[in-house]
C-alpha cells in the first residue's frame, strides 16, 4: 500500500488508511491537507479519542 501512495489522490489515501485502522480504531477521523510549511506536500492528521491518553 505505501509504495503506491504517490499515485493515489487524498480521498483514496484516507480510505485506505481508515480500512487499515478500522478494526482497532473504528471511530478514527483522518484528514489530509496541504502542509502549512510547504503547501506542495501533504500533512495527514489522525484524530481518535483513544489517542487522548498519549
SULVEN-V713292 format. One record per backbone hydrogen bond with DSSP energy under -0.5 kcal/mol. NH is the residue of the N-H (numbers start at 1). CO is the residue of the C=O. E is the energy in kcal/mol with one decimal. If there is no record, write none. Layout:
BEGIN
nh = [NH/NH]
co = [CO/CO]
e = [E/E]
END
This chain:
BEGIN
nh = [4/5/7/8/13/14/15/16/17/18/19/20/21/22/24/25/28/29/31/33/35/35/38/41/43/45/45/47/51/52/53/54]
co = [1/2/4/5/9/10/11/12/13/14/15/16/17/18/21/21/25/47/45/43/38/41/35/38/33/31/43/29/48/49/50/51]
e = [-1.2/-1.2/-2.0/-1.7/-2.1/-2.5/-2.2/-2.3/-2.7/-2.8/-2.2/-2.1/-2.2/-1.7/-0.7/-2.9/-1.6/-3.0/-2.1/-2.2/-0.6/-3.2/-0.9/-2.8/-3.2/-3.1/-0.5/-2.9/-1.7/-1.9/-0.9/-2.1]
END
